[in-house]
Amino acid sequence: MRTITRWSAPHQRTSTPIGLLLALAWLAGCGDDAPTVPAPPTVASVTVGPRNATLSVGESVQLTPMLQDSAGNPITLTTQAVSWSSGAPEVATVSGAGLVTAVAGGPVTITATVESHSGSATVSVASLAFESIAVGAFHSCAVTTEGAAYCWGNNIYGQVGDSLPTGSPRTTPVPVSGGLTFSAVSVAPGERVDVGGHTCGITPEGAGYCWGLNAFGQLGQGGVTGPETCSQQACATVPQPVAGGLTLASVSTGAWHTCGQTTENAAYCWGFQLVGELGTGVTGNNPAPGAVAGGLTFAVVSAGQYHSCGISDTGAGYCWGLNQYGELGTGTTEDQSAPAAVVGDLVFTSIQAGPFHSCGITTEGSAYCWGDNGQGELGDGTTTPQSSPVPVAGDIAFASISLGSYHTCGVTAEGVAHCWGYNGPGALGDGTNANRPTPVAVTGGLSFAAVGAGSEHSCGITTEGAVYCWGNNQFGQLGNGNANNSNVPLRVLGQQP
């Protein structure tokens, strides 16, 4: 009979665990067949793709590093650290992930370095050549010689039109999306950040397009609004066609409304209406173009903040809307819901409606202004509001004029720019921050073809087609890549040398 011996107590472990014994045996050479962890491959070369790229200012391209070992085998980028650098950050910047963003015109070499090996790509940034400039409350736009529109500055409502998310300012010119060709653009004025949030333009064929804030129908889409994605307001981040099939010769954006002049010299306005700034003779907002009452034919139409002005084909000035400070020039402060004649029997060649004042240039080149004058924006040497036109001091003959919130600028036939009024952030461009109730020359010796005045900044285009800006730069509206104010003209980035 077989005897089976059983343990009468649980097996007691020895003082040396079996796992440790096995480990010691492996270390002693008994584990020669155990798997080993291969060393990572050594990088022998780095290339960057795409090798060549062409961008416009404001556009971006993603670069990708490609690694190979000494045998030419590709290496999967896992633990290798890539260091990116730009040979000319003033032309294009590169992020730590290889995203290149164009800043100014010219060529630049972008380099990726891994384990002391480097590869590079060449990025060419197209230089911009501008033909016209438009300045609004806190953003600016310009049209190139090829008819492409670029904008920069405040973008809380999508008013730069680059189709990208709203909110972040654009501190350098970015192309307006849609591939449209424009003959002119207009940028909304206003004295606060929450106004002046849209932009409009016309094509060479006379089609009108608008983009940005559309809460009151100022884009003219006939009741159609953009997506509810911009500060809980209806906005469009790309150009939208103006309804009605009008053939426009010009367009002018107000703070919350827009006006246009057809090729038949008929005036139409649309958008917000506080006290008659649409000039249709009826109350209420209108999201589609409506004819200005009175049967007048206009050579020029200009939209301000709560009022509008125009010049008839005989050179007579007319204004309508809010008249709180006498900005209609009728000799009173009574509001008008239809065009009312500017007093003084002046014959104008141009007229501009600002937020709370208006100005015009006569056939002799004399500038006259009327309305609010708290900061000397009428240029008559006082700070007293005027309900009738008063001559701008200095006996200067102006070829064009533009109105900001609290300052005014004009250019002579010889290309000399003058500004007057509020100068806190340097909007007058005279190298100081002192208010000026009479015209002072913009410093720098530049010869300007035109100058535009915004809320607290100004921009001008020289006779050579170069754009300069000065004044408030809170939202990058000076277009020089930062947010620092300047009381002297600064060249907008991205242009031809």
C-alpha positions in Angstrom: 0.0 0.0 0.0 1.3 3.3 -1.1 1.6 5.9 1.6 1.0 9.6 0.6 2.6 12.1 2.9 0.7 15.4 3.3 1.9 18.7 4.7 0.2 19.3 7.9 0.9 23.1 7.7 1.1 25.7 4.9 4.4 25.7 2.9 6.7 28.3 4.4 8.7 30.4 1.8 12.4 30.4 2.1 14.1 33.7 2.9 15.2 34.1 -0.7 12.2 34.6 -3.1 12.2 32.5 -6.3 11.7 35.6 -8.4 15.0 37.1 -7.1 16.8 33.8 -7.7 15.6 33.8 -11.3 16.7 37.4 -11.8 20.1 36.6 -10.4 20.4 33.6 -12.7 19.5 35.8 -15.7 22.1 38.3 -14.7 24.7 35.6 -14.4 24.1 34.6 -18.1 21.3 32.2 -17.8 18.9 34.6 -19.5 20.7 35.1 -22.8 17.5 34.5 -24.7 15.5 37.2 -22.9 14.1 40.0 -25.2 16.0 43.3 -25.3 14.7 46.8 -26.0 16.3 48.2 -29.2 17.9 51.6 -29.0 16.1 54.4 -30.9 17.4 55.0 -34.4 19.9 57.7 -34.9 18.8 60.7 -37.0 21.1 61.2 -39.9 19.2 63.8 -42.0 16.2 66.2 -41.7 14.1 67.5 -44.6 11.1 69.8 -44.4 8.0 69.8 -46.5 6.8 71.5 -48.4 10.2 72.7 -49.5 8.7 75.9 -51.0 5.6 77.9 -50.2 4.1 81.2 -51.2 1.9 83.1 -48.8 0.1 86.4 -48.6 0.4 88.5 -45.5 -1.7 87.0 -42.7 -1.9 83.5 -44.3 -0.3 80.4 -42.7 1.2 77.1 -43.8 2.0 74.0 -41.8 5.5 72.6 -42.3 6.4 69.0 -41.5 9.8 67.6 -40.6 10.8 64.3 -42.2 13.7 62.2 -40.6 15.9 59.5 -42.0 18.6 57.3 -40.5 22.1 56.7 -42.1 20.6 54.0 -44.4 18.0 56.4 -45.7 15.1 54.7 -43.8 12.4 57.0 -42.6 12.2 57.6 -38.8 8.9 58.0 -37.2 8.9 61.2 -35.1 8.1 60.1 -31.6 10.6 61.1 -28.9 12.8 63.3 -31.0 12.5 67.0 -30.1 12.2 69.4 -33.0 13.4 73.0 -32.7 11.9 75.5 -35.2 13.4 78.8 -36.2 12.7 81.6 -38.6 15.5 83.3 -40.5 13.5 86.6 -40.6 10.7 86.8 -38.0 9.8 90.2 -39.4 8.8 88.4 -42.6 7.2 85.2 -41.2 7.0 83.6 -37.7 7.0 79.9 -36.9 5.4 78.2 -34.0 6.8 75.3 -31.9 4.6 73.0 -34.0 5.9 74.3 -37.4 3.0 76.6 -38.3 4.4 79.5 -40.4 2.5 82.8 -40.5 3.3 85.5 -43.0 3.9 88.9 -41.5 5.5 91.0 -44.3 6.6 90.8 -47.9 9.9 89.0 -48.7 11.6 85.6 -48.6 12.4 83.7 -45.4 14.1 80.4 -44.5 12.3 78.2 -41.9 14.6 75.7 -40.2 13.8 72.5 -38.3 16.6 71.0 -36.1 16.7 67.5 -34.6 19.7 66.0 -32.8 22.1 68.6 -34.4 20.8 67.9 -37.9 18.8 70.5 -39.7 16.5 70.9 -42.7 14.8 74.0 -44.1 12.1 75.3 -46.3 11.8 78.6 -48.2 8.6 80.6 -47.7 8.0 83.6 -50.0 5.6 86.2 -48.7 3.9 88.3 -51.5 4.4 92.0 -51.1 1.2 94.2 -51.1 0.8 97.2 -53.4 -2.2 99.3 -52.3 -4.3 101.6 -54.3 -6.8 103.0 -51.8 -7.4 103.1 -48.0 -10.5 103.1 -45.8 -10.4 103.8 -42.1 -13.1 103.0 -39.5 -13.7 103.1 -35.8 -11.1 100.5 -34.7 -10.2 98.7 -37.9 -8.8 99.7 -41.3 -8.9 98.2 -44.8 -7.1 98.8 -48.1 -7.5 97.6 -51.7 -4.5 96.5 -53.7 -3.7 97.4 -57.3 -5.2 94.0 -58.3 -8.5 94.8 -56.5 -7.9 92.4 -53.5 -9.2 93.8 -50.2 -7.1 93.5 -47.0 -8.2 94.5 -43.5 -6.7 94.7 -40.0 -7.6 95.7 -36.5 -10.6 95.0 -34.3 -12.5 91.9 -35.4 -15.0 91.4 -32.6 -17.8 91.2 -35.2 -15.9 89.6 -38.1 -15.4 93.0 -39.8 -12.0 92.1 -41.2 -13.8 89.5 -43.3 -11.1 86.8 -43.2 -13.6 84.0 -42.5 -11.7 83.0 -39.3 -13.2 83.1 -35.8 -14.1 86.5 -34.5 -12.7 88.1 -31.3 -9.0 88.2 -31.8 -7.6 91.4 -33.4 -5.6 91.2 -36.6 -2.5 93.3 -36.1 -1.3 92.9 -39.8 -3.3 93.0 -43.0 -5.2 89.8 -43.7 -7.0 89.1 -47.1 -10.8 89.4 -47.2 -12.2 85.9 -48.0 -14.2 85.1 -51.1 -11.8 85.9 -53.9 -13.8 89.0 -54.9 -12.3 92.0 -56.8 -13.2 95.3 -55.3 -13.0 98.8 -56.8 -13.4 100.4 -53.3 -14.2 99.5 -49.7 -15.7 101.5 -46.9 -15.3 101.0 -43.1 -17.8 101.9 -40.5 -17.1 104.8 -38.2 -18.0 105.2 -34.5 -16.7 106.5 -31.2 -16.9 103.3 -29.2 -15.6 99.7 -29.6 -19.2 98.4 -29.8 -20.0 100.4 -32.9 -18.5 100.5 -36.3 -18.5 96.8 -36.7 -19.0 96.2 -40.4 -17.3 96.8 -43.8 -18.7 97.1 -47.3 -17.2 97.1 -50.8 -18.2 97.3 -54.4 -16.9 95.3 -57.3 -15.9 96.8 -60.6 -19.3 95.7 -61.9 -21.1 97.7 -59.3 -22.2 94.8 -57.0 -22.3 95.6 -53.3 -21.0 93.3 -50.6 -20.9 93.8 -46.8 -19.5 91.8 -43.9 -19.3 92.0 -40.1 -22.1 92.9 -37.6 -25.6 92.6 -39.0 -27.8 92.9 -35.9 -29.8 95.8 -37.5 -29.6 94.8 -41.2 -26.6 97.0 -42.0 -25.3 94.4 -44.3 -28.3 94.9 -46.6 -29.2 91.2 -47.0 -32.9 91.9 -47.0 -33.6 90.3 -43.6 -31.0 87.5 -44.0 -28.5 87.5 -41.1 -25.2 85.8 -40.5 -24.7 83.0 -38.0 -25.2 83.7 -34.3 -21.5 83.2 -33.5 -20.2 86.6 -32.8 -20.7 88.0 -29.3 -24.2 86.7 -29.4 -25.0 89.0 -32.4 -25.7 88.2 -36.0 -22.5 88.4 -38.0 -20.9 87.5 -41.3 -17.2 86.8 -41.4 -17.1 86.7 -45.2 -18.6 89.2 -47.7 -22.4 88.9 -48.3 -24.2 90.3 -51.3 -26.4 93.4 -50.8 -30.0 92.6 -51.8 -32.0 94.4 -54.4 -29.8 94.1 -57.5 -28.6 97.7 -57.4 -25.6 98.7 -59.5 -23.6 100.9 -57.2 -21.1 103.6 -58.0 -20.1 104.1 -54.4 -20.9 102.7 -50.9 -20.5 104.4 -47.5 -20.7 102.5 -44.1 -22.2 104.3 -41.1 -21.9 103.1 -37.5 -25.0 100.9 -37.8 -26.3 101.7 -41.3 -25.0 101.9 -44.8 -25.7 104.1 -47.8 -25.0 103.7 -51.5 -25.2 105.7 -54.6 -26.2 104.0 -57.8 -24.8 104.6 -61.3 -28.0 106.6 -61.9 -27.1 108.8 -58.9 -30.0 107.6 -56.8 -29.3 107.3 -53.1 -30.3 104.2 -51.0 -29.7 103.5 -47.3 -30.3 100.4 -45.1 -29.8 99.2 -41.6 -30.4 100.9 -38.2 -32.5 104.0 -38.0 -32.6 105.9 -34.7 -34.0 109.3 -36.0 -34.1 109.2 -39.7 -30.5 108.4 -40.8 -31.8 106.2 -43.6 -33.5 109.2 -45.1 -36.5 107.2 -46.3 -39.0 109.5 -44.5 -40.4 106.6 -42.4 -39.3 105.2 -39.1 -37.8 101.8 -38.2 -34.9 99.7 -39.3 -34.6 98.4 -42.8 -32.5 95.3 -43.7 -32.7 96.0 -47.4 -31.8 99.1 -49.5 -34.5 101.7 -49.4 -34.6 104.9 -51.6 -33.7 108.1 -49.9 -36.8 110.4 -50.0 -37.0 113.7 -51.9 -36.3 112.6 -55.5 -32.8 114.1 -55.4 -29.9 112.8 -57.6 -26.7 112.6 -55.6 -23.1 112.8 -56.8 -21.8 111.8 -53.3 -23.4 110.0 -50.3 -21.8 109.6 -46.9 -23.0 107.7 -43.8 -22.0 108.8 -40.3 -23.0 107.4 -36.9 -26.6 108.6 -36.6 -26.9 110.8 -39.7 -26.0 110.9 -43.4 -25.1 113.5 -45.9 -24.9 113.9 -49.7 -24.2 116.3 -52.5 -26.8 116.8 -55.2 -25.8 116.9 -58.9 -25.8 120.7 -58.5 -23.2 120.7 -55.7 -25.7 121.5 -52.9 -25.2 119.8 -49.6 -27.9 117.8 -47.9 -28.0 115.9 -44.6 -30.6 113.9 -42.6 -30.9 112.0 -39.3 -29.8 113.0 -35.8 -29.0 116.7 -35.4 -28.1 116.9 -31.7 -25.0 119.0 -32.2 -26.0 120.6 -35.5 -24.3 117.9 -37.6 -26.9 118.4 -40.3 -25.8 121.9 -41.0 -29.3 123.3 -41.3 -28.8 126.1 -38.8 -30.9 124.3 -36.2 -30.7 121.2 -34.0 -33.9 119.7 -35.3 -33.7 116.1 -36.5 -34.6 115.3 -40.1 -36.0 112.0 -41.5 -35.5 113.2 -45.1 -32.7 115.2 -46.8 -32.5 118.8 -45.6 -30.4 121.5 -47.3 -27.1 122.6 -45.7 -27.3 126.3 -45.2 -24.8 128.8 -46.6 -25.3 128.5 -50.4 -22.0 126.6 -50.6 -21.2 124.5 -53.7 -19.4 121.3 -52.6 -17.3 118.8 -54.5 -17.1 116.4 -51.5 -18.9 115.9 -48.2 -18.3 113.6 -45.2 -20.5 112.6 -42.3 -18.7 111.7 -39.1 -20.0 110.3 -35.9 -21.2 113.8 -34.7 -19.9 116.3 -37.1 -19.7 116.8 -40.9 -17.4 118.5 -43.3 -17.3 119.4 -47.0 -14.9 120.9 -49.5 -16.1 123.6 -51.9 -15.2 124.0 -55.5 -12.5 126.5 -54.5 -10.9 123.8 -52.2 -12.1 125.5 -49.0 -13.0 123.2 -46.1 -16.1 123.8 -44.0 -17.3 121.8 -41.0 -20.3 121.8 -38.7 -21.6 119.9 -35.7 -19.9 118.8 -32.5 -16.7 120.6 -31.6 -15.8 119.6 -28.1 -12.3 118.6 -29.1 -11.7 121.2 -31.8 -12.7 118.8 -34.6 -14.3 121.6 -36.7 -10.9 123.2 -37.1 -12.1 126.8 -36.6 -9.9 127.5 -33.6 -12.7 127.0 -31.0 -14.4 124.2 -29.2 -17.9 125.5 -29.7 -20.4 123.4 -31.6 -21.8 124.9 -34.8 -25.1 124.2 -36.5 -24.0 126.0 -39.7 -20.9 125.5 -41.8 -17.8 127.3 -40.5 -14.5 127.6 -42.5 -11.5 125.5 -41.3 -8.8 127.9 -40.2 -5.5 128.3 -42.0 -6.7 129.2 -45.5 -5.6 125.7 -46.8 -6.9 124.4 -50.0 -7.9 120.7 -49.6 -8.4 118.1 -52.2 -10.0 115.6 -49.8 -11.2 115.3 -46.2 -12.0 112.5 -43.7 -13.8 112.6 -40.3 -13.0 110.6 -37.2 -14.9 110.5 -34.0 -13.2 113.6 -32.5 -10.7 114.6 -35.1 -10.6 115.5 -38.8 -7.9 115.1 -41.5 -7.5 116.5 -45.0 -5.0 116.4 -47.8 -4.0 119.3 -50.1 -3.5 119.0 -53.8 0.2 119.0 -53.2 -0.1 115.9 -51.0 0.4 117.5 -47.6 -1.7 115.9 -44.9 -3.2 118.0 -42.1 -5.2 116.9 -39.1 -7.0 118.7 -36.2 -9.0 118.0 -33.1 -8.4 115.3 -30.4 -4.9 114.0 -30.2 -4.7 111.9 -27.0 -3.3 108.7 -28.6 -1.5 110.6 -31.4 -4.3 110.5 -34.0 -3.2 113.8 -35.6 0.3 112.4 -36.4 2.2 115.5 -35.6 4.6 113.9 -33.1 2.7 115.2 -30.1 -0.4 114.2 -28.0 -1.8 117.7 -27.7 -5.2 118.6 -29.1 -5.2 121.0 -32.0 -8.3 123.2 -32.8 -6.7 124.2 -36.1 -4.9 122.1 -38.8 -1.4 120.8 -38.1 0.8 119.0 -40.7 1.3 115.3 -40.3 5.0 114.8 -39.6 7.4 112.7 -41.7 7.5 114.5 -44.9 5.3 112.0 -46.7 3.3 112.9 -49.8 -0.2 111.6 -49.4 -2.9 110.9 -52.0 -5.6 110.4 -49.3 -5.9 110.2 -45.6 -8.7 108.5 -43.6 -9.7 109.2 -40.0 -11.0 106.6 -37.6 -12.2 106.8 -34.0 -8.8 107.6 -32.5 -6.4 106.7 -35.4 -5.7 107.7 -38.9 -4.2 106.1 -42.0 -3.0 107.5 -45.3 -1.8 106.2 -48.7 1.1 108.0 -50.3 1.3 109.0 -53.9 3.6 106.0 -54.3 0.9 103.6 -52.9 2.4 103.0 -49.5 0.0 102.9 -46.5 1.0 104.4 -43.1 -1.1 104.6 -39.9 -0.8 106.5 -36.6 -2.7 107.0 -33.3 -4.6 104.5 -31.2 -3.4 100.9 -31.8 -5.4 99.0 -29.1 -6.6 96.5 -31.6 -3.8 96.5 -34.1 -5.5 99.0 -36.3 -2.2 100.6 -37.3 -1.3 97.3 -39.0 2.3 97.2 -37.8 2.1 93.9 -35.9 1.8 95.2 -32.3 -0.7 97.2 -30.1 1.4 100.2 -29.3 0.1 103.7 -30.0 2.1 106.0 -32.2 1.9 109.8 -32.7 3.9 109.6 -36.0 3.1 107.6 -39.2 4.2 104.0 -39.2 4.4 101.9 -42.3 1.8 99.1 -42.4 3.5 95.7 -42.7 3.4 93.5 -45.7 3.9 96.1 -48.4 6.5 96.3 -51.1 9.7 97.9 -50.0 
